[in-house]
Amino acid sequence: MVRLIRTRQFLLRDKVFLISGGSRGLGLVIAREVCRHGGKVSLLARNMDELGRAEEDLVNRGGEVLAIACDLQQRPHVEAAVRRTIERFGRIDVLINNAGIIQVGPLDHMQRTDFEQSLGLHFWAPYELTMQVLPHMRSQGGGRIVNISSIGGKVGVPHLSPYCAGKFALTGFSDAIRGELANDNIHVTTVAPGLMRTGSHVNAQFKGDHDAEFAWFAASSGMPLISMKAERAARKILAACRRGQASLTLTFAARLGIAGNAVAPNLTGFVMKVINRFLPQPVAASGDRLQTGWQSRSPQSPPRWVTGLADDAIDRNNERIVHQAAQ
């Protein structure tokens, strides 16, 4: 009973949040919401220019922010980031493992390195951050860990095989450690979002028929009935964090897909086969080349009225910076 009461009374004010992938997209939106409620944020990302833009955004909103350039696939970087956060704020109350990358394209064009990159960022990076943060949370009497997985970590989706492999690993890790860490008053929440309008579709990575792969992905990212606005997703994620909720699935389409796969996996498998028939087919060797969404846009890309809701989030959520820095 005492533990239940403590969960209900967990407030964001003065809490310290360590957010990976916090410089843009969903991570930045979550950080804004934390700052709006009086929390403090430490943002981790690789690009310092991007981090500087995010830090300015949050400070202008009254937030207390520490921006740390960090390659999450390098253990010394992760150790240093946790140490700097503790030195600055004295504690870490909430770890949000949010950093990720989306790789889109047929299996024929994916290589081992694509899978290694996905597992490195979606599984090993959260693992390292979690293991570095745990001693501090235990010594202070508890904390929260929020792992941002995906519907792609619950249901295998064609043309997203590296992404699904990494997210399935994160989901398994997150669900497995929940019971063990509860003994230390550390609550673990596994989040499985469906499509969100974060603006990140332009920084996703594409292989195969680049124009066609970008077209279907960008169109899906902006559809109102199957995608969710990032700000609404952030509020729901933080509400689940405050409650110490075990699991959160975002968007009705994602809940339907996960439930359908659990109840009727053979039917779900058949549906995925049908969906795959409508997706772009593998192409020549040029399809092995990796391109961002920015590079894959073409006159044949979906019109503004199809992608408008997703495109509107690009500048708002700092997603244009990566493209500009790459020029």
Legacy VTK file of the C-alpha trace (Angstrom):
# vtk DataFile Version 3.0
C-alpha trace
ASCII
DATASET POLYDATA
POINTS 327 float
0.000 0.000 0.000
2.817 2.412 0.863
4.452 1.754 -2.492
1.185 2.381 -4.337
0.721 5.707 -2.578
4.280 6.733 -3.382
3.677 5.972 -7.071
0.598 8.196 -7.172
2.447 11.081 -5.541
5.409 11.089 -7.937
5.580 14.671 -9.225
7.713 16.042 -12.044
8.722 19.258 -10.284
12.427 19.276 -9.365
12.873 15.745 -10.688
15.974 15.124 -12.831
15.380 13.454 -16.204
18.143 11.925 -18.311
16.789 11.689 -21.868
18.689 9.983 -24.683
17.915 11.269 -28.147
16.673 14.418 -26.435
17.759 16.996 -28.994
14.911 16.491 -31.467
11.687 14.643 -32.189
9.878 12.874 -29.375
12.801 13.277 -26.963
12.715 17.057 -27.280
8.933 17.137 -26.942
9.156 15.066 -23.740
11.844 17.427 -22.419
9.590 20.430 -23.066
6.799 18.799 -21.106
9.162 17.999 -18.218
10.385 21.604 -18.113
6.814 22.872 -18.256
6.158 20.984 -15.018
9.295 22.264 -13.305
11.574 19.283 -13.887
15.238 19.375 -14.884
16.606 17.671 -17.989
19.904 16.280 -19.175
19.823 15.748 -22.937
22.032 13.231 -24.735
22.667 13.294 -28.491
25.619 13.125 -30.855
25.265 16.445 -32.660
26.316 19.408 -30.512
24.790 21.990 -32.846
21.499 20.153 -32.601
21.850 19.983 -28.815
22.564 23.698 -28.644
19.378 24.456 -30.525
17.390 22.169 -28.211
18.989 23.686 -25.096
18.111 27.200 -26.246
14.546 26.098 -26.944
14.140 24.681 -23.436
15.907 27.528 -21.614
13.645 30.006 -23.384
10.732 28.058 -21.912
12.195 28.396 -18.415
13.815 24.974 -18.257
16.971 23.969 -16.397
18.986 22.038 -18.958
22.283 20.207 -19.392
23.159 19.285 -22.985
25.766 16.539 -23.419
27.268 15.423 -26.734
27.328 11.650 -26.408
27.785 8.688 -28.742
25.503 6.199 -27.034
27.294 3.253 -28.604
30.521 4.174 -26.814
30.563 3.023 -23.164
33.001 5.759 -22.008
30.663 8.390 -23.448
27.723 6.900 -21.557
29.690 6.711 -18.302
30.793 10.339 -18.680
27.244 11.502 -19.463
25.821 9.887 -16.326
28.676 11.271 -14.235
28.207 14.809 -15.586
24.470 14.659 -14.922
25.058 13.611 -11.303
27.684 16.326 -10.869
25.316 18.987 -12.196
22.028 17.973 -10.593
23.060 15.652 -7.760
20.765 12.785 -8.784
18.865 11.086 -11.622
15.216 10.411 -10.923
14.074 9.294 -14.363
15.941 7.698 -17.271
14.156 7.860 -20.601
15.763 5.625 -23.230
14.414 7.318 -26.315
17.255 7.461 -28.871
16.578 5.532 -32.028
16.838 5.339 -35.779
14.401 4.011 -38.356
15.767 1.973 -41.267
13.260 1.379 -44.058
13.655 -0.924 -47.031
13.496 -4.512 -48.326
15.500 -7.233 -46.590
17.408 -7.819 -49.849
19.080 -4.418 -49.434
19.768 -4.665 -45.709
23.190 -5.752 -44.494
24.545 -7.034 -41.196
25.748 -3.521 -40.358
22.160 -2.247 -40.507
21.096 -4.801 -37.910
24.158 -4.093 -35.771
23.415 -0.380 -35.842
19.821 -0.976 -34.794
20.748 -3.341 -31.975
23.517 -0.994 -30.861
21.231 2.003 -30.549
17.942 0.357 -29.575
19.246 -2.319 -27.198
22.879 -1.892 -26.137
22.621 1.857 -25.567
19.584 1.509 -23.225
21.327 -1.402 -21.532
24.476 0.666 -20.844
22.526 3.693 -19.641
20.360 1.538 -17.409
23.321 -0.241 -15.826
25.126 3.051 -15.229
22.080 4.714 -13.661
20.940 1.814 -11.466
23.485 2.265 -8.634
22.488 5.917 -8.264
18.763 5.141 -8.238
19.273 2.381 -5.677
21.319 4.628 -3.406
18.668 7.364 -3.511
15.819 4.964 -2.783
14.212 4.511 -6.182
13.499 5.994 -9.586
11.849 5.510 -12.943
13.090 3.998 -16.213
11.055 4.561 -19.368
12.038 2.580 -22.463
10.600 3.913 -25.711
10.175 0.817 -27.837
7.642 0.597 -30.678
4.808 -1.397 -32.173
7.754 -2.698 -34.215
8.982 -4.227 -30.964
5.751 -6.204 -30.623
4.781 -7.015 -34.226
7.176 -7.726 -37.094
6.615 -5.254 -39.941
7.806 -5.777 -43.536
10.570 -3.425 -44.736
11.506 -2.615 -41.120
13.476 -5.747 -40.230
16.559 -4.108 -38.598
14.354 -1.684 -36.701
12.084 -4.482 -35.454
15.051 -6.614 -34.384
16.394 -3.786 -32.210
13.024 -2.841 -30.760
12.065 -6.449 -29.974
15.327 -6.722 -28.018
14.544 -3.526 -26.093
11.011 -4.691 -25.300
12.272 -8.006 -23.956
14.958 -6.347 -21.841
12.558 -3.742 -20.477
9.858 -6.250 -19.564
12.368 -8.675 -18.039
14.040 -6.215 -15.649
10.770 -4.732 -14.414
10.058 -7.378 -11.801
13.621 -7.422 -10.474
13.970 -3.664 -10.119
10.611 -3.298 -8.368
12.349 -4.571 -5.227
14.459 -1.392 -5.322
11.437 0.876 -5.825
12.516 1.423 -9.449
9.540 1.374 -11.797
10.134 0.348 -15.432
7.707 1.411 -18.145
7.800 -0.093 -21.638
6.267 2.241 -24.225
5.133 0.888 -27.595
4.160 3.822 -29.793
2.602 3.463 -33.161
3.197 6.136 -35.771
3.823 9.593 -34.307
3.946 12.970 -36.005
7.379 14.005 -34.709
8.844 15.173 -38.031
11.414 12.375 -37.901
10.328 10.843 -41.210
12.756 13.159 -43.003
15.679 11.793 -40.967
14.742 8.123 -41.281
17.117 6.004 -43.385
15.991 4.400 -46.631
17.264 1.650 -48.903
15.846 0.038 -52.037
13.615 2.186 -54.224
14.358 5.284 -52.168
11.615 7.523 -53.556
8.925 4.865 -53.217
10.049 3.746 -49.742
10.014 7.331 -48.514
6.617 7.921 -50.093
4.779 5.160 -48.211
6.573 5.868 -44.941
6.013 9.642 -45.061
2.358 9.208 -45.990
1.797 6.791 -43.100
3.568 9.086 -40.631
1.100 11.899 -41.270
-2.214 10.056 -41.395
-4.483 11.434 -38.637
-6.356 8.177 -37.970
-3.259 5.995 -37.490
-0.681 8.480 -36.184
-0.521 10.604 -33.042
0.719 14.126 -32.424
4.051 14.056 -30.573
2.868 16.439 -27.852
-0.045 14.193 -26.935
2.257 11.160 -26.923
4.697 12.944 -24.590
1.953 13.757 -22.086
0.764 10.146 -22.043
4.317 8.828 -21.623
4.999 11.103 -18.653
1.644 10.224 -17.098
2.556 6.525 -17.344
5.964 7.310 -15.850
4.393 9.098 -12.890
2.076 6.174 -12.215
4.888 3.649 -12.499
2.811 1.984 -15.203
4.273 -1.250 -16.569
3.292 -0.803 -20.203
1.875 1.860 -22.495
0.768 1.430 -26.100
0.103 4.583 -28.089
-2.435 4.949 -30.927
-5.516 2.832 -31.480
-3.946 1.272 -34.580
-0.953 0.064 -32.545
-3.190 -1.400 -29.824
-5.267 -3.153 -32.463
-2.178 -4.543 -34.190
-0.601 -5.820 -30.976
-3.872 -7.343 -29.738
-4.500 -8.955 -33.111
-1.021 -10.458 -33.169
-1.483 -11.856 -29.653
-4.930 -13.330 -30.315
-4.521 -14.388 -33.950
-0.829 -14.497 -34.887
-1.444 -16.534 -38.027
-3.968 -14.002 -39.299
-1.551 -11.175 -38.500
1.172 -13.005 -40.408
-1.144 -13.320 -43.403
-2.006 -9.607 -43.261
1.701 -8.707 -43.217
2.237 -10.864 -46.320
-0.560 -8.971 -48.072
0.853 -5.593 -46.999
4.274 -6.588 -48.304
2.836 -7.169 -51.774
1.940 -3.489 -51.974
5.319 -2.250 -50.739
8.122 -1.341 -53.187
10.091 -4.255 -54.553
13.892 -4.595 -54.379
15.810 -2.792 -57.115
19.325 -2.891 -58.561
22.553 -2.399 -56.609
21.753 1.301 -56.228
19.197 0.238 -53.622
22.002 -0.780 -51.269
22.880 2.895 -50.861
21.621 4.475 -47.652
19.712 7.745 -47.991
17.880 9.934 -45.501
14.317 11.028 -46.012
15.605 14.434 -47.065
17.650 12.835 -49.816
14.842 10.506 -50.871
12.216 13.166 -51.450
11.364 13.672 -55.105
8.632 15.178 -57.300
6.913 11.784 -56.976
6.743 12.064 -53.178
3.280 12.371 -51.605
1.722 15.843 -51.924
1.609 18.301 -49.056
-2.007 17.502 -48.224
-0.947 13.896 -47.471
2.216 14.598 -45.436
1.289 18.036 -44.097
0.688 17.014 -40.473
4.024 15.219 -40.292
5.860 17.983 -42.177
4.532 20.631 -39.808
6.490 18.996 -36.983
9.873 19.132 -38.762
10.922 22.641 -37.753
8.911 22.608 -34.533
10.789 19.568 -33.251
14.296 20.426 -34.477
14.326 17.750 -37.179
15.716 20.019 -39.896
19.065 20.494 -38.161
20.490 17.103 -39.165
19.735 17.790 -42.800
21.314 21.224 -42.718
24.422 19.950 -40.943
24.891 17.266 -43.592
24.976 19.735 -46.475
LINES 1 328
327 0 1 2 3 4 5 6 7 8 9 10 11 12 13 14 15 16 17 18 19 20 21 22 23 24 25 26 27 28 29 30 31 32 33 34 35 36 37 38 39 40 41 42 43 44 45 46 47 48 49 50 51 52 53 54 55 56 57 58 59 60 61 62 63 64 65 66 67 68 69 70 71 72 73 74 75 76 77 78 79 80 81 82 83 84 85 86 87 88 89 90 91 92 93 94 95 96 97 98 99 100 101 102 103 104 105 106 107 108 109 110 111 112 113 114 115 116 117 118 119 120 121 122 123 124 125 126 127 128 129 130 131 132 133 134 135 136 137 138 139 140 141 142 143 144 145 146 147 148 149 150 151 152 153 154 155 156 157 158 159 160 161 162 163 164 165 166 167 168 169 170 171 172 173 174 175 176 177 178 179 180 181 182 183 184 185 186 187 188 189 190 191 192 193 194 195 196 197 198 199 200 201 202 203 204 205 206 207 208 209 210 211 212 213 214 215 216 217 218 219 220 221 222 223 224 225 226 227 228 229 230 231 232 233 234 235 236 237 238 239 240 241 242 243 244 245 246 247 248 249 250 251 252 253 254 255 256 257 258 259 260 261 262 263 264 265 266 267 268 269 270 271 272 273 274 275 276 277 278 279 280 281 282 283 284 285 286 287 288 289 290 291 292 293 294 295 296 297 298 299 300 301 302 303 304 305 306 307 308 309 310 311 312 313 314 315 316 317 318 319 320 321 322 323 324 325 326
